[in-house]
Amino acid sequence: MASRLGLYSNYSLLYGVIPVERWILTCKKCGVDTIAISDMDNIFALHEIMEKVHEEGLSVVVSATLTTAQGRIWLFVSSKKGFSNLCTILSYTSEQDTLSSLCSLHEGLVAAACEYSLLKTLTGHNVKVYGALTPTNFEAVAHAKKLGIELIAVEDALYIEKEDIEIHRVLRAIATGKTVGTLGQDDCAQPTFFHTGDEYEKIFSAWPESLQNSENVARMCADLPLFDSLIFPDYPLKNKESPKTELRKRVYTGAHQRYGELSDGIIERIEYELGIIDTKGFAPYFLVMHDIVLSASRSCGRGSGAASIVAYALRITQVDPIAHNLYFERFLTLAREDMPDIDVDFAWDERDGVLRKVFQSFPEGHCARVANHNFFRYRSALRECAKAYGLSDAAVSAFFRGDTQDPLWPSIVQTAQAVTGFPRSLSTHCGGVVITPARCSSYVPLKLSREGYPLTAWEKDGVEKAKLVKIDLLGNRSLAVIRDALASLRKDGIVIDEDLWDPTRDEMTVELLRRGDSMGVFYIESPAMRQLQKKTQRGDFDHIVIHSSMIRPAANTYINEYVRRLHGGTWESIHPLLESMLEETCGIMCYQEDVSKAAILLARFSESEADMLRKIIAKKDRQRRLKVYEKRFFEGCRKNGIKENVIEKVWDMMLSFDGYSFNKPHSASYAMVSFQSAYLRAHHGAYFMAAVLSNRGGFYHTAAYISECRRMGLNLKGVDINESDYQYTASKDTVTVGFMAVSQLHRETVSRIITERERRGPFRSLSNLSRRLSIGSSDLTSLVASGALDSISASLSRSRQLQFLLMNSRAEKEEQPQLFEKPLPSLPVQKKEVMTKREKRDELLGEYQALTFLRDHHILYLYAEKIMSVRRIRAYQIPQFTGCHVTLIGCPITRRTVVTKHELLMDFISFEDETALFETLIFPDVHKRYQALLYSPHPLILEGIVKREYDAYSVEVRSIRKLIV
C-alpha cells in the first residue's frame, strides 16, 4: 500500500531505535508515499520528519501516540485546529489524564486504538476514532463491530531488522536503570517489525476496509500547511494606539537622543526600515524588545539586528548602522520568510531577573523557554551501554585506558556506535524565549524545565521553522565587568557620561588593541586574537570588527593571507563582481553575508536561496543538502560566464564558514563592547581588573589575571580582614583582593565579617576578632592560610595564628563590649617571629591552595632555587631571540588542542613566567612524546625555536620537562 501510519522512531526516547531518515528511506524503497511517524507522547522530531520526507518526494502525516493506562491511542492531525489541540494534549501528559484531554480537544484529530475501554470512551465523546488493527493485534475487529465504528490498519513497527531488538533492550535498560539481564517482560516492547507492501496487504487481507481507511486518513491528513505565517506576541496599548504608531513614536524619540537633529539621510533610513517592519507586522516584536532592554542596567543587542537603525534608536543595539555601513537587508527584507533574530546580551548576573520580568509581563502561559535536544555522543553512549551490560565505572575507565579484556566489549562498542547520535533528553536553551498571542501550548507542545519554566518541545531551529518568534536573552560577563567598573569609578568621583562616551576614537585604546595588550578585554583576549592583533598592527574599530569575525576555526588559511595583504602583499580580486564587496577585507570573505552576496552576484541566487546556502554551510549535518546547493552554485556561475578556477576558489572560501561565523552587524556589536572594555583597561586599569576578577574573569583563570595586574604595574593588596569586601575592589592604582578569592570560605561568614566591621569598626587583633565573631574552624583555616589575618596578628606565623584562634575563638555574648573585658589568654609573641625556609615555603603553599595564586609573588617564586640552576631567558626577552634555540620556564595558562588534516593532535598553549605571557606551538611529533606533561598544571621547562610572524612571536617547542622541586 502507499501509506504507513503509526511508525516509531528513536525520538520515542530510550524506546525507539530507528532514526527518522532510516524510516523514510526504508519506506520509499518499499513504495510507500505517505508516512506517519507516531512517536510516544511527543512530536519532538516533527520538523526533521517534515523536512526529510519532503526531500525524498514523499508526503507526511503529523501524528503522535498517546500512552494511557488502558493502552495506546494513535492520533493523526487533519487540520490546523487539530494540530493546536494535539500540542495542547501533549503539553499536559504529565499533569492530567491524556484521555480526558483528548475527549474535550478532539476537533481536527483522527484517533485509533485497539482496546475496548478506550474505543468506548472515545466514541462516547464523539471523537472520530477507528478500531486499530496492527500486524500483531486484531482484537479491535470485535470491538469495532460492537461499537459500530470502522477499522484502520496501523503499522506500529519498532524494528526493521533483528539486530534492532538488542538496541531497544539496551535503551530500555538505560531508561529503567536496570541491566539488560534484569529487564522484566513489561520493560520492553513486543517484537514489531516493518513489513513490505505484499506482506502488509496479506496481513490485513481479511479486512480490506482497514487498508482503505488507512489510505483515506493519509489523504485527508497529508502535508497540511501548518506553519505559514509568523506568530507575534500581542502588545496591547493603554491609549489604544496601534503597535506601529507606538513604535514610530518611540523610534523618533530615541533617534533624537542618539543623533540630535536628524538629517535627511537618517530620516530616510528610519522610514525605509519602518515601512518594511510595518508591512511584515513586526512592530510588536520591536516594542517587546524595547521593554526588555529597558529592564536591565545595560545590554548588547547583536546578530543581524544590529544593522537596524530602528533597533539602534530603541537602544536594543549599541552600534550606529549608518556610521559603520551595516547592511540592513541581512536582517530583514520584504522577501524574507523566516523570522529575523535580535540576540540580546545582559550582564550575566542580571539575566535570570530579566527572564523573570519577561514571564511576569505577559499573561500566564504565553511565554516559554526554548529547549535543546540532547543526543548521545560516542563516549557517553559507550559508558551508558556498558552500565546496561552490568559493567562498573571502573571497568569503563579501564576500557578508555586500553584495557579491553572483558568479552562483552565488542557488543558494547557495536551498540554504542549504533545509538551515537540518538536523541537522549531535553534541556533548556541558554537564552531562547518564545512569546505568543494565545497560550504557547496551542502552538507547540510544552514540557517543564528543571527551573520550573514551560519548555518548548522543539529546539531553536524547530521553533523558528514553526514561525514562532524566538528572542534570545543571554548572559555576558563583560557587560557586568563594564557595569561594575563604571560604578566603582562613580563612587570615587570619576563619572563617564555614556551618552557622550565613544571609546572607538580614543588613541590610548586604539594603541592598546593594536599591540594586542587586551587580556580581560571582551572577545579579543584569546591568544589567537591577541596574536592576530600583533600581526596586523591594527587597533581601530573597523579592523577589530573584521578581526573578531575572521578569527573562526575554519578560516586559518585565509587569515594568514589577509595579514599578508594587509601588510602590502600583492593580490588580485577574485572576481570583478566581488571587488567592491570585499575591498575592506583585502579580497577575503569575512562575514556571513559575504557568502549570500557572492551567491547572488555570481550564481544569480535569490536572496532566500542565498540565505539558505549560508545556513546550510554552517550546519553540522549539511552534506546531503549542501551537494544540492553546490551543484546549483556551480551551474549558476557557469551560466554567468564565471571561470571554473574562480568558482572553485569562491566555493572553497565559502566553505571556510563551516561551523560558527559572524555577520558584520554582530561583529560590530561585539567590537563596541570590546572597545568599552579596552578603554577602561587603558585608562582605569585597577577598576577594570577588579571588575574582571569580581566577575570571575573570562578566557583565563584567576591567577592569570592576578599576574596581569602585576604586569600592568598595579598594586595588589589583601585578602585582608579589615580592607577586603566580598568582591575585588579598586582605588587609583590598587586592586584589593576580595574574600571571594578564598576557597572554601562560606559566603555567610564573609557577610558577618563585613557587617561587624561596619557596625563597630576594624578588627584590632586576633583577640578582638575572637571576641567579636564566632567563626567555624574550616573558615578560620581558610582565612589564616590566605593571609587575611596577617595585618592583625602581630607578626605571628600563620600556624600560630590558627593555633591561637582555634584555642580561643568564641561568640560574643552581648551586643556591646563590656566596660572591663577580661583579656583572652594569648601565646607569647616575639617582636618578629623567625621562620625556617621550610616553614616559609609551607606557608606559601597553603596560601596558594587557599587563593590559587600568591599575594606578593608569582607562583614560580616557590621554585626559585630550582629555577636558578636552569639557564633560561625570560618571556619578555623572546623578541630578542628570533630564530634562536631558547629555554624558558612557564606555567600553562590556556590551551587549544586541534586535530590536523592527518588526524594527529597538536597544541597551542599559552604560558607565563614572572615577566610576561608567551605563546607556544607544539606539533604532533612533540605532542605525542610529551602529552602526559602537557596536561600537568605544574611549571614546565620548555626548549624550542623562537618564531616571528610580523610582530607576533611564538616558541615552536622541541622538548619539555617538568620543573621538579
N, C-alpha and C positions, 0 to 999 in steps of 0.2 A: 504493500500500500504506500501512498505518497506522504502520509503523515505519521509521526510518532509522538505521542503525548505521555508525559509522566516520567521522563528520564531523570536520574540523579547524578549530579556532577560532584567534583571534590569540594565545591562550595557548600555542600551539606557537611559542615565542618566536622573533621575527625570521624567521618562516616563514609561519605562518597569517595570513590577512588579514580574516577575518570575525569581528566581535565576537559574544560569546555571545548577546546579545539579538537581534541581526540574524538569527542562525541560527534562533532559536526562533520569531520572527515569520514568517520565510520558511517554515519547516516547518508552522507552524499554518495559514498561508494555503493551503498545498498539501494540507491534510487529514491531515497526519502527527500521530499522537497519542503516539508514543513515540520519544524521541531518545537517541542515544548520541554524545556528543562525545568523540572519542578522541584527545586531544592527544598529541603525541610526547614520550614518556618523562616525562610528568608529569600530575598531576591538580591543578595549581595552582588551576584555576577551578572545582573541584568544587562548592563551596558556592554560588557565584554561579549555576552551572548549575542546581543543585537548586532554589534559591530562585526563579529567574526562570521555569523550566519549570513549576513548580507554580503560580506566579502566573497563568500562561496556561492553567491547567487541563489540562496535558499530563503525561506520565509521563517518567521519566528512567532510563536505564541507566548505571551507573557504569562507565567504560571508559577505556582508555589504549592507545596504540600503542607497542610496544617497537621500537626501531630496532636491528637487528643487522647484522653484516657480510653475512649471506646475504639479508637483506630485512626487511620489516616483519611484526610479529605484533600483531594486534588482540586485546585481552583484554577480556572482559566479566565483571563480577562477579555471581555468583549466590548468594552467602551472605556472612555476616559473616566467616567464616573466609577466604573468597576475598578480601574486602576487605583483611583483615590481611596476607594473602600478597602482594597487589598492592602494598601500602605497602612491604613488605619488599623486594620485587623492585625497585621504583622507587628505593629507598634505595641500591641498590648498582650502579646503571647505570654509574657512573664507576669502580667498584672491581673488578668481576668480570664475567664473561660473563653477560649477562642471560638467555641461552638456557639455560645450565646452572642458573641460579637458578629459572627457570620449571619446569624439569624436576623439581626437587625440591620446589617450593612451588606446586603446581598445584591443590590442593584448593579447590573453590569458585570456580574460574575456567573460563571458556569461551574457547578460543583459536581464532583463524582466521588463515590465512596462504596466500599464493599459491605460494611456491617449494617445489619438491620436497624439497630438503635440509631445510628447516625442518619440513615436514609429516612427513617420515620420522623425524626426530629426536624430535619431539613424540609421535607415535604410539608410538614405541619406548619412551617413558617413561610410557605410559598417560595422557597429557594428553588431556582432552576437547577435540578440535580438529576444525575444519571446514576444508575447502578453500574459500578465499575467492575469490569471483567479484566483480570490480568492473566498472564500466561501461567500463573501458579495458583490462582484463586477464582473460582467460578460461583461462589456462594451467592452473589448478587442476582443470579438468574431467578432463584425462587423469591428473593426479597422484592425484586422489581415487579414480578407478576402480582405479588400480594398487594403492593403499594400503587400499582398502576403507573409505573414510570418506565422510561426506556433504558436500554443498556448502552454502554460505551466501552470500547476497547482501550485499555491503558497499558502501555509498555513500561512497567515500573522497574526497568533494568538498572542494576547497580554495577554489573560487571560486563566486560567484553570477552575477556579470556580467563582461564582458570587461575593464572598467576595473580589476578586481581584480588582473589579471595584472601590471600595471605596479607596483602597490603591493608585490606579492610580490617583484618583481625589485629594487626599492629596498631592501626589508628584507634580502634576501639580500646585496646589496652592503654594507650596513651590517654584517651579521654576519661577512662574509668579509674586510672591509677593502678590498674592490675597488671599482671603479666599475661602473655599470650596463653600460657599453660593454665592459668586460673580463671580465664574468661568463662562466664556461665552461658547457658543457651540463650538467655534473653539479652545478653550483651551485644550479640552480633546479629546481622541480618541473615535471613534465609537466602540461599543462592538464587539470584535472579539475573539471568543472562540476556543480552541483546539477541534478537532473532533476525535473520534475513527476511526478505519480503515473502518468499514462499513459505517459510516456516511460520511466519506471523499469520498469514492468511489461513494456513492449515489449522493452527491452534484455535482460531475463532470461527472456523467454517460452519459450526453448528449454530452460530448466532451472527449471521452476516449483517444484521441490522446494527450490531455493535461497531463493526468496522465502518459502516456508512455514517453512523452518528459521530464517530471519531473524525471522519472527513468533514462532516458538516460543521462541527465545532472548530476544526482547524481553519476552514474557510471563513467562518464568522469572526474569528479572533486574530487571524494572522496580520502581522505588520500594521498594527494600529499606530496612527500618528500621535504619540503621547506627549512629545516634548517639542512643540512647535512655536512656543513664544516664551520670552524671558519672564521670570516671576519676580516682581519687585515688591519690597515691603510697602505697606501703606504709610503715608506721612500726613496724618490729619493735622490741619492748622486751625487754631482757635479763631482767627479772623476770617475763616472760610475762604481764604485766597487759595488759588491753585498752587501746587508744588513748584511749577515752572515760574510763576510770578514771584514766589518767595525766594527761589533760587536766584533769579535775576537781581532782586534787591540786595541779597547778601553778597553776590559776586561783585557788584559795583561798589558796595561799601568797602569790601575787602581790597578791591583793586586800588581805590583811592588811598587806603592805608599803605599799600605796598609801593605805589608809584607816585603818589601825589597827584598832580594834574595828569590826566590821561591823554596820551597822544592819539592821533587818528589811527596809527598802526595798532596800538593796544586795544582800542575800541573795536576795530575791525576783527582782530583775533578773538576777542571776547564774544562778539556777535556770531562769528563763524562757529565757534565751539558750542555756544548756547543753542544755535539753530539745530546742530546735529543732536545734542543732548535732548532737546525738546521733541524732535522727530522720533528719536528712539525711545522716548519715555523714561529717560534715566534721571530725571530731576529728583525723585525721592531718594535714589541711591546717593547722590551728592549731598543732599540735606542730612541724611543719616550719618554719612561720613563726617560731615562738618560738626554735628553734635558730638560725635565720638571723640574727635581730636580736641574739642574744647574741654573735655572732661579730664584731661591729663596735663601734667606740668609742661611736657614737651613731647613732640612726636616727629617722626620722619616718614612721610609718605614716599613710597618708592614704587618700582615697577614702571610699566609704560605710562601710568597715570601721571607721572612727574613731567610729562610733556604737555600737560594741560594747564592753560592759564586760569581756567576756572578753578581747578584744584589748588593752584598757587594762591589765587585771590582768597580762597576759603581757608588758607593755611593748612590744608591737608598735606600739601607738599611744600618744600622749602627752597626749591631751585627755580629761578626765573627762566621759563622756557623761551622767552624772547631773546634774552641776553645770551643764552647758550645754544640757540638754534636747535631746539629739540623738536622732533618730528611727531606732531600730534596724531597723525594718521596711524602710527604704530599702536596707538591707544584705542582710537575709535574712528570708525568711518560708517557711513550710511549702509555700506555693503556688508559690513562685518556682522555675522550672525551670532557668534559666541559672545559671552559676557566678558568685557574687559575687566581687569582687576587692578585695584589700588591696594597694595600691601602697605600697612602702616605699622611702624615700629614704635613702641613705647618703652620708657625706662623699665628694665626687667622687673623691678620690684613694685611697679605700678600696674603691670599688665593684667594681673588677676583682678585687681579692683576695677579696671576698665571693663573687663568681661562681665563682672557682676552688674555694673551700671547698665551695660547694653541689655542684659537679660531683664533688668528691672524696668527698663524704659519702654518695653513692648508688652502687650498682653501675654499672659501665661500661655505657653505652648507655641508661641510664634517665633521663637529662636531655638537654634540647636547648634551644637558643636559638630564639626566635620570629623569623620572617622579616618583612621588609617587601616588598611588591610595588612595584617602581618602574615608573612609567609615563612615556611620552613627554609632555613639555609642549611647547607650541607652539614656543617659541624653540629648545629643544634639538632638536625634530623638524625644524625648518627648517634648522638648522645641519647635522645629520647627513644629511638628504636632499640638501642642496646638495653635500656632500662626495661622496655617492653618484653625483651627476651630474658629478663631477670639478671642482667649483669650490673655490677655495682659501679659507682662513680670511680672508684679506684681502678677497676678494670678498663673503663673508658679512657681514663687518663693514661693508663699503660699503653693502650692501643695508639693514642696520639703520640706516644714516645717511640712507637715502632714495635711494641710487643704484641703480636697477633696470634698467640698460641691457641686461644680458645677456638674450637672448630665452628662455633656459631658465627664468627665474624664475617665470612663470605656472604652468608644470608643477610646479616645485619647491614653490611655495606650495600648490597643489592637493593634492599628495601629502602634504605636511607636515600640512595640515589633516585629511587622511584618517587619518593614523597618530597624531595627537594623542589621548592617552588610551589608546593601545595599551600593554599590558604590555611592559616592556623587559628587566627582570632582577630578581634577588632581592638584597636586602641584609639586614642584621641589625637587628632592632628594638632600640631603645636599652636596654631592660631586661627584655624578656619572656623568661621561662624556663618550660618545662613539665617536670614530673617525673611519671613513670608507673610503675605497679607491675611491668609487664613492659617489655621493651625498647621505646623510643619508636618504633622503626621498624615495630612491629606495629600502631601506631595512626595514624601519619602518615608519609608519605614524607619522608626526610631528605636534605638536601644538606650540603655542608661550607662553613662560613663562612670568610671571609678569615683570621679569627683561629684557625681550626682547630677550632671548636666544631661539633657536629652542629646543623643548622639545619632547622627545620620547613619544609615546602613551602608552608604556609599562613601568612598574616599573622594578626594578633591576632584579628580578627573570625572568621576561618575556624577558628582554634584553639578559640575559645570555642564556635562552633557545633558543633564535633566533640566537645564536652563534656570537653575536656582542661582540667586545672586549670592556669591560667596565673598565674604570680607575676611581678610587675613589680618588679625591683630596679634602682633608678635612682640616678644621681649628683646630688648637690646641693652646690653650692659653699658655701652659707650654713651648712650643718652643719659643714663644715670650718672656716669662719670662727669659729663659736661654740666648737668644739673647741680651736682654736689660741689664741683669746683667753683661754679659761679656763686652758689650760695655761701660758700666759705669766704670767697673774696668779698662779698657784700658785708659779711659780718665784720671784716677788717676794713671796711670803708672803701673798698675798691669796687665800683659799680660799672659793669659793661652794659650799655644800652643795646639790647639785642635787635631793636628795630633799625639801628644805625650800624650794627656790627657787620663788617664784611671782611672776614679773615682772608679771603682769596686775594685781597690787594695788599696784604701785609708782607713787607720784604723779609722780615725775620722768619716768618712762617714758610714762605716760599723757599728760602735758603735752607731751612731745616729739612724740608722734604726733598730738596734737590740732592742733598748729601746722604739721604736715606737714614737720617737720625730720628727714626719715628717709632721707637719702641713705646708701646702703650697707646699709640695713635690708631684710632679705629680703622680697620680693614687693611691698612697698609703697614702693619708692623711685622708681618710674617717674614721669615728670612728671604723667601723668593721675591717678595715685593720690595724689601729693602735693597736687595741686590739689584733688582731692576732699576730702582731709583738711582743707585750709584752708577750703573752702566749708562743710563740715559742722560744723567745730569740735568734733569728737568724737574722742577718742583711747582710749576704754575698749575692753575686749576684745570685748564684744558688737557694738559698731559696727564694729570692724576686721573681724570675721567677716563682717558684712553687706557692707562696702565691698569686701573682696577678692573677693567673689562677684559683686557687682553690676557691677564695673568690667569689663564684657565688651564686645566690639566692637559688637554689635547692639543695645545697651541704652541708647544715649546719651539718647534722649528720656525714658526712664523714670528715668535717673539725675538729670536736671535736675528732674523732677517730685518725685522722692524728696527732693532737697535743699530744694526749696520747702516741702514738707510738714513736713520735719524742723524747719524754722525757724518753724513755726507757721502755715503756709498752710492754709487750709481745704480739706477733701476729704471725700468720702463713700465708704463702702465700695462696691466694685464689685458685690458681691452679699452678702447676709447669710450665705450658706453659707461664704463665704471670709473673713469678717470676723475670726474668731479666728486663723485660719491665717496671715493677712498682717498681724496687728496690729503685730508688732515691726518690720516693714519699711514701715510707713506705707501699707499697702494695695498695695504694689508687689511683684510676683513677683520673687524674688531668687535662689532656689535651684532646682536641677534637680527636687527632689522637689515643689516647688510646682506644676510642670506636671502631674505624676502625680496629686497630691492634687486639683487642680482638676478634672481629667478624671473622677476617681472621684466627687467631690461633686456636680458639675454635670451630668455626662452619664451617670453610672452605669456608667462603665468598670469592668471588673475590674482587680485590681492588675497582672496580667500585661499586659493591654491598655494600661493607663496607662503602664507602664514602657516598653512598645514604642513608644508615641507619643513619649515623651521622647527615646528613642534616635533615632527617625526624624527628629525636628526637628533634631537635632544633625548629621545626616549630610549630606554634600555632594550625593550622588546620591539625593535624597529625594523628588523631585517626584511621581513616579508613586504611590508608596506613601502619601505624605502626603495626597494627594487622597482616598484611601480613608478615612483616619483623620479628615480634616477633615469629610467627609460624615457619618461615624459620630458625631463630636463634636457637630456642629450638630443632627443628628436627636435625639441623646440629650438634649441641653439643652432642645430644644423639647418633648419628651415630659415633661420635668421642670418645664415651665412657665417656663423662663427667657426673658426678653425678647430680641428679635433684636439690639438695640443692645448689650446686655450680652454676648451670645455673641460678637459681633464684637470687642468690646473685650478680652475674655478671650483670644480666639484670637490677636489681634494681640500681646498681651503674651506669650503662649506662644511665638510666632514670634521674639521677641527672644532666645530661647535658641538661635538658629541658630549653628552652629559650636561652639566650646568654651564650657562653663559649669561651675560647681561645684555639688556638693551641699553641704549645710551641714556635715556631718562633715569633708569635705575642706577646706572653707574654715576651719573651726575648727582643724584640724591645722596648716595654713599660718599661721594667725594666731598660734598658740603659738610657732612658730619666729620669726615677726616680732617678738613681744614679747621673746623671749630676745635677739635681735639688738639691739632698741631699748634694752633695759636696759643692755647692755654699752656701747652708744654713749653713753647718758645718763650712766653712772657711771664708765666706764673708757674714755674716748674714744680715747686713744692706742693702747691694747691692741686695741681693736676695729678701728680704722682700719688698724693694722699687719697684722691678720689679713685684713681685706678686700683690702688691696693684695697681700699674700703669696699669696692665693688668686685673684689676677688679677681682682679686682673682681666686678661683677655687671652692672648695666644700663649703666654708663658706662665710659669708658676711664680708664687710669691717671692721666692728667693732671688729669681732673675730680676724682678722689678726692684727689689731692695738693692741689688748690685747696680742697677741702672741709676738709682738715686745717687749712689756714691759717684758714679761716672759723670753725672750731671753737676757734681760739686755741691750737692745738697747735704745738709747736716741731718743726721738721724739721731733721734732721742727715744729712749724707752725700750721696752714697755716699762712704765713707772706707775706705782700705786697712787701717786698724787697728781700726775700730769696726763695720764692716758685716759681717753674716752674709750667707748667700745670700738668705734671705728678709728682709722688713722686720721690725724688732724694735721693742719699746716699753719705756719706763721712765718711770713717772709721766706727765708731760705731753709727752713727747718721742717722736717717731717717727724711727727711724733707717732710712734708705733702704737696701735690700739690694742686693747685686750683681746680683740677678735683673733689676733695672731697667735695667742697662747692655746696650744692644743689641749683638749680635754678640760678646758675651763668652762664651767657652766655659765650660761647667759644670766641666770638668776643671781649668781654670785657677783657678777660684774655690775648688775643693776644696783645691788645692795651697797657695793663699794662706792659707786658714783653718788648714790642718794645720800649715804652717810657723809661723804666728803662735802657735798653741797650744804648739808644741814649744819655741820659742826667743824668745817674746815679740814685742812690737810692732816694726814696721819703723821705724828711726830716721831714715833719709834715703833719697834716691834711690840713693846709692852702696850703702847697706846692702841695699836691696831688690835691686839688681843682683847683688850678691854671693850673696845667699841663694836667689834664684829665677831660673830661665830662663823667660822669658815671650815668646811669639811676638809679632811686630811688630803683627799685627792686634789682638791682645788689649791690647797696650800702648797702641795708638792709642785704643781704646775706653775704657780706664781713664783715660788722661790727659784725653780730651775730656769725660768725665763729672765731672771734678774730684776723682776718688777719691784722687789723689796730692798734692793741694794742701797737705795738712797736713804733709807730709814734704819739701816742695820748696823751702823757704827763700825763699819769695816769687817763685820763678821763674814766668814766664808759662808757659802750657801748651805753647806751641810750643817753648819752650826745654826744658821737661821732657821732651818727646818726643824732641827732638834729642839730649839727653844720654843718655837710656835706649837709644835705637837705636844710639848710638855705643859704649856701654859695657856693655850687658846681656850677661851670660854666666852659665852654670851654675856653681854652687859645686861644686868637685871633691871636697871632703871633707865628712864629716858634721859635724865640729866646726870652729869658726873657728880659724885658726892663731894662734899666740901673737903673731907680728909680721905683721900684714896689710899688704900693700903697697897703699897707697891708690889708688883709681881716679882717673884724670885727671878733672878737672871743669872746667866752664865758669866763668869769673869771674862771681861773683854780686854784684849790688848789694844793699844792705840792703833796698831796696824798689824793685822794678822798675816803671817808669812806662810805661803803655801808652797808645797813642793811642785815641781813641773808636772808630776803625775796628777796631783790634786787639781792643779790649774786646768790641765787637759780634760780631766773627768768633768770638771765644772762646765767647760766649753761644750763638751759632748752633750751634757744634759741640756744646756741652753739650745743647742742645735736641734735636739729632739723635741724640745718644747715649742720652738719657733719655726723650725725648718730653715733658719738662717742664723748667723751670729750678729749680735748687736753692734759690735765695734770692728769686726774683721770680715774678710771674705772667708768662705769655707776652706780654702786652700791653706789658711793660717794653721789649721790643725795638722797639716802635712809639711810644715815648714822645714823640719830637719831633713826629711827625706828629699824634699824638693832641692835643697842646697846641693845635693850630690848629683843632680841632673843638670847637664849643660843644655840650656834651652834658651829660646827667645821668648819675650812676652808678646801677647796678642797685638798690642799697639804697634809693635815693630814689624809686623808682617809685610807692609808695603815696601820696606827697605830690602826685602829678601826675595823679590820676584825671580822666579826660575831657580831658586836655590833649594837645596835639601835642608829642612829645618826640623827641630824638635820642639814641641810645645807641650804644655800640661794644661788640661782643661776639664771642666765639669760639664756634662751634657745638659743642654737646656731644652732643646726640642729636636725632633727627628721627623723625617719624611721618608718612608720606605716605598720604593717604586719597583715595578716589575718591568724588566727590559723586553725588547722585542724577541729576545731569545729565551724568555721565560725565566730569567735569572733575577735575583734580588740585588738591589743596590740601595745605598742610603745617602741622604743629605742630612747631616747632623750639625746643629749649632752648638758650639761650646763657648765657655767663657773662662778667663782666668782673672787675676786681680785687676787687670788693666782694661780689658775690652772683650767684646764678643768676637768670635771668628767662625767662619763657615767652612765645612769640610765636605769633600766628595769621597765616598767610599764605594769603589767599583766592585762588581760581582766577585772577582777573584779574592780581593781583600776581605769583602763581606763574608765570604764562605769560611775563610780562615779564622776570622775574629768575631763571628756573630755572637758568641757567648758573652764576650766582653762588651759588645755594643749595647746590650740591654742592661748593663750594670749602671747603677746610679752613682758609682764611685768615680773620683777623678781618674783620668787616663793619661798615659804618656803617648803622644802621637808623633809619628815621624812621617814626613811627606814632602811634597814639592809645592811651593807657592805658585799659584796660577793667577793671572790677571786678565780680566776682560774689561777693557776700558778702565773705569775707576772702581771696579768691583774685584775684590780679592777673595780667594778661597785656597784651601790646602787640599791637594789630592793625596789622601792618606795611603801610605805604603805599609806601615806596621803599627801595631797597637800593643801596649802592655798596661797592666793595672798598676796604679801607684799604691804600693802597699806600705803601711806604717809598721 
